[in-house]
Each structure stands twice: as structure tokens, then as C-alpha cells.
Amino acid sequence: MKTKSPLLNHITEYMLLRQYSPRTVSTYLKWISAFIHFHGKRHPSSMGDNEVEQYLEHLALNANVSPRTQAIALNSISFLYKHIIKSELSLNLNFARSKRQPKLPIVMTQDEVKLLMSRLNKRYYLIAGLMYGSGLRSMEAVQLRVQDIDFDYKCLRVWNGKGKKHRVVTLATELIPLLRNQIAQVDEYLRLDMHNEQYAGVWMPHALAKKYPSANKSLAWQFLFPSHKLSADPETGEIRRHHFHPTCVRKAFKQAVSVSGLTKPITPHTLRHSFATHLLQSGADIRTVQAQLGHSDVKTTQIYTHVLQQGANGVVSPLSRLS
């Protein structure tokens, strides 16, 4: 993550030392850098509330970003001033709020899900099965470790999902044979890596790495979907086997959608939307769906009831009554 900017490098080191995820570090650096460039590369210490308000208004009025994107930009810049510049921004910033409406979720039918998965590269079939069968986000799926699969209770443990929340989700029994085969492949990779003197074990959260120094070379802690090649840890330079990258999953989905002939704008996240909608269709309680998805507020989950209630399943068009 090294850049030509001493400030950005300092922010990176500060965040990694405090165990922020690489994805969060990358996001914060993106928005902090964009903020600095917007103001002609002035140092943030020479700017303050007024400049932040100008940038956030630019995002809303000129860049037409979503409310969520504007909020992420504000969080990134607030972090900069609070932790790096040591001069917190005002709690009453005055800027135009983005009003772009959030997108409605795209949902596939069960037949479309079946068609899409039949066209997926075999390497990504199991990931897709977990995303649709358990409602996982793509990052949650690729970050699963062997010990997160509970075959006895047929569930998955998701650690540090969105918002740093943990949850337990259902596991489709149909995936169990595939999961056992996948774990066997992970074990083969581990046996191979153990013969490599440079292999430093799988990445583990810092506190756990200190508490269980040998666990990084145990099967239980290995990523369920390991990369096919070893790579250097961006933080320490040590040689490790990381997990699939989410961009690879997106590319595989894009190719499968193209081959299948489906015309909906389908992404990996569409499987999560479809999971929630199909659960509700089958009679599941909305609170159960909320827990499975890991939503803090049931209002977020209710968007899926709107999909069901506003379509032909809930509202019969007057045209259909003509006879």
C-alpha cells in the first residue's frame, strides 16, 4: 500500500497498526486523497470545516454520489482530522446532502439462479452456493475459514461482517459434500506449503496470532477458498496463502451471466438479494431474515417485502382483470 505521499503512508501504517482491514484502509485512503486533490493538494492541516463542506457538496451536487458514498467520504475525512491531524471537525457541518435514491434490489427467480450457477466456472460454484444458500456477501464468503463450517449444526459462523458484526447463518445440506471436498483441497495446499521454508502461515488477527502462535499453520485456520499461489503479506512481507480476491468472483459472475443469456443486471450481490426474497416467499419471518442477513435495522430488510408486495405477487394489475 506504499504511495509517494508521506502523509498517506503514515495513515496506512497508523490504521494497520490498529488492525483496520486492508479494505477499510484502501477506502479511507481513496477518499482522503480525493479530498486533498480537490483542494489543489493543500495539506489537510491548512484546511478545516469549510473545505470539508465544499468537498462534500461537490460530491452531492456535481459527482451525484449516493447518500451512502457521501457518508463514507465524510467518515474517511473525519478519521483523518480526528486521528492524524488531531483537530476534530465540527459536529454541525453544513453541506448539501446527497438525495439520490437508493437502488431497488435486483432479484432472480429460482430458475434463473439455477441457470446462472450451471454456467459458473466450477472454481466459483461453491462460493455462489454459499452466497445464495446462506445469504453471504462476496467478501464474507471468500474470508471463510475451515473452522467456520459447522457440519453438526449445519451452519456457518461469519466473523467481522459489515459493521464488524458476527452472526450465525444457515448452511444448505446439499453443499456439505462439496465443502468436505474443498476442505480436503485446502489440506493438500497446506501440506504443500509446509514444505516451503518461506511459508509463514495464514494471516490471523493480531491478538490471536500472539495468543496461538502455531495456529496459523493448522488446517482449522486456513481460508476455505485459498488462492492458487502464494504471495507476500502487504503488511509484513511474509509469504502466505491468501484467499480468493472478490474481483475474481465478480469476473466469473460477469462471464456466467453473459453465457447464460440473462438480461438482468446481475452481480454476486444479487444472490444475497435473491436469498432474502426467496426466504420470505417460503414463509420465513422477517426477523429471521434480518438475523440471517446481519441487518441492524429491520427497515433495511423490509426492502425485500416491498419487492414481493409491489409486484404481481402482491398487486394485481387492472390490465390483468380485463376480460
N, C-alpha and C positions, 0 to 999 in steps of 0.2 A: 504493500500500500504506500510505498515511499513516493513522494512527489518532489517537485522542485521548490515547493514553498516550505520554509522552516515552520511557519505557523501551522499549516495543515499537518505536517509531520508531528508536531508537538501534540496536536489534538488527537491524532491517531494513537500515539503512544499513551496518552492520558486515558483514552477510552479503553484500549486493550488491557491496560494495567488494571482497570476496574471491571474487567470481564464483560464489556459490551460485546455483542455478537458482531462478527465481521460485516454482516449485512447492515446492521444499525450504524456501524462506523462509516460504511460506504455511503449510506443515505445522508447522514449528517454532513459529511464532507462535501457531498454534491451540492447541498443547499447553502452551506456556509460559503463555498467557493462561488456559487452563483450570486449570492448577496454581495460579496466583495467585488466581483467583476461588474455587477450592475452599477456600482458606485465608483467606477473607474479605478479599481484596485486600491482604494484607500484602506488603510489599516483599520480594523474594527474599533480599536481603542480611540480613534479620532471621530467615531460616529456614535450614534445613540438612538433614542426613541424615534426621532424624526426620520432618520434614514431607514429604519426598520419599517416604519409605517409606509413610507414611499415604496419600498420594495414589495411589501405585501399587497398594496393597492395595485401595483403593476401586475402582479400575478393574477389578481381577480379581474381587472379591467382590460388588460392587454393580452395576457397569456391565456385567459379564460380557463384557469385550472379549477378543479373540483374543490369543494369545501375541505375535503379530507387532505388533499395535496397542499392546500394553503396552510392547514393546521400543522402538517409535518414540517413545512418550511419554517413556521413560527417556532415549533419545538426545537428544531435544529439551531436556529439563531439564538433562542433563549438559552440553550445549553452553552453556546459559545460565550455569551456575556456573563452568565452566572458562574461557570466553572473555569473558563480560560481567561477572560478579561477581568473577572472579579468585580463586575459592576452590573447588577441585575437591571433588566428592563422594567419599565413601569407596568403595573398590573392593569392599567387602563389605557392601553394603546388604542388610538383612534384611527381606524383604517376601514376601507370598504371591504365587506365580507363577500367572499365568493358565493354566488347564488345558483351556480349551475346545478341542475337537478341530478341526483344520483341515478345511475343506470338501473333499469329493472333487470333482474337476473334472467339469463337465458337458461332454459330447462329443456333437456332432451326427453323424449319418450323412452320407455324401456327397450323398445325395438331399436331405436337409434343408438342407445348405449351399447346394446349387443353388437350392432353393426360396426360401430367405431372400434370397440375392443377387438373384434375379429380382424380388423385391419392394422392394428398396432403391431409394431415390431415386438417380437417375443421378449426382448430385453426389458420392455416397459409395460408388459401386460399386467404383471403383479402389482406394480405401483398404481396403475389405473384401477385395478381391482380393489385396492385398499382405499383409494380416494373415493370411489363410488360406493364401496361396501361399508366404509366406516366414516365417510364424510371428512376425510383429511384434506388439508391444504397441501399443495405440492411440496413445500418446504418441510412440513411436518412428516410427510411420507418418506422423503429422502434422508431425513435425520433420524429415522427409527433405528434402534439398536436391537441386537438379537434378544436381549433380556426384556425388551418392551413387549414381546409377544407372550401372552398368557394363554397357552393351549387349554389348560384345565378349565378356566372360566370363560374361554372364548372371547377375549377382549384384548385391546391394545392400550398401553399406557403412553399418553402423549405428554412430554415434558417441555415446559417453556414454549408453549404455543404462542399465538398472537397475544400480546399483553402480558407475556411471561407467565401465562396460566397453565396449570396442569389439569388433565382430565383423563377419564377412562371412557373408551368408546367400544362399541360392539365389533366383533370380528365374524365375518361370514365363514361358516364351516367349510364352504366349498373351496376356500383359499388355503385351508390347512395343509393339504398335500404339497401345494406349490411353495408354501412358506417353509416346510421342512426341507424341501429340495434346495431352496435358496440358502437356508442356514448351512446345509452341507457344503454348498459352494463357498460360502463365507469361511467355513472351517478350512477348506482347501487353500484359499488365499492366505489365511493366517499361517498355516503350516509352511507355505512357500516363503512368506515374509520372515518367519522366524529364522530362516537360514541366511537372511541378509543382515550382515553385521551393522549396517547403517540404519536399519529399521528401528524407529523409536517408539513404536506402538501407536495405537489410535489416539486421536485427540480426546482429552477428557476435560471437563470443567476443572478450573484450577484447584479449588478446595478439595475435590475428590481425588485429583491427581496426587495431592500431597498425602491424603488420608490412606489411599490404596495405591501405593507406588507401582505395584505389579499388575494391577487390573487392566492397564492399557494393552496388555498382550494376552488377555483372556478372551475366550470366544464370546462370553456374555456381553462384553462392552463393544464389540466390533459393530460397525454400521451394517445394517441389514442389506443395504444396496451400495456395496463398495465400488469405488472407481476401478477401472480395469488396469490402472497404472499407479505407481507410487508418485508422490510429489512432495515438494518442500513446504513445510508449515510456514505460512506468510509471517507469522509472529516470531517464531524461533529459528526457522531454517532447518529444523529437524525433518527427517524423511518419514512420512506417514502415508497411510492409505485413507484418503478422504472418501466422502460419499458422492453419489451421482450429483451433478450440478443441475439445478432446476431448469436452466436454459436448454439442456439436452432433452428434458422431458417435454418442454414446450415445442421443440423442433419435431420430436417424434409424433406429438399430437397433431401438429400442423400437417405433417405428411399423411397421417392416417385419415384426417378429415378430407384432404384433397383426394385421396384414393377412394374413399367411401362414397363420395358424391354428395355428402351432406352440405346443405346450403346455410345452415345456422352458423353464426359467428362463435364457433366452439373453441374453448381453451381448456387446459387442465382443470381450471376452477369450475368449469361448467359441470363437472362430475360431482362436485360438492353441492352445487345448487340442485342438481338432479336428485342426489341422495336425500336432501331435506324435503324436497317436494314429494318424492315418491314415498317417503316415510309418512308424511301427513296424509297422502292419498290412501295409504294402507290402514289408516285409523290411529296412528300414533298421536299421543297427546303433545301439544305444542311445547310444554315444559320439558318433556323427554327429548324432543328435537333440539331445543335450546341447549340442554346439557350435552348432547352428543356433539353439537357444533362448537360448544365453548363460548357462546354469546353471553356477555354480561347482562344485557338487557333483552327481555323477551320481545321488545318492539323491533329489534333487529331481525328476529326470527319470523315475525309476523309478515314480512315481505313475501314469504313463501305461501302463506294463506291467501294473500292477495292474488298471487298468480293463479291459484286454484279457483278462487271465488269470482274473479272478474272474467275468466274465460268461459267457454261453452259448458264446462262442468258446473259453473255456479250461476251464470246468467244466460238464459236462452234468448237469442236474438229474435226480434219481432219478425225478421225475414223468414226464420225457421217455422213460424206459426202460420205463414200464408199457405192456403191450400185451395 
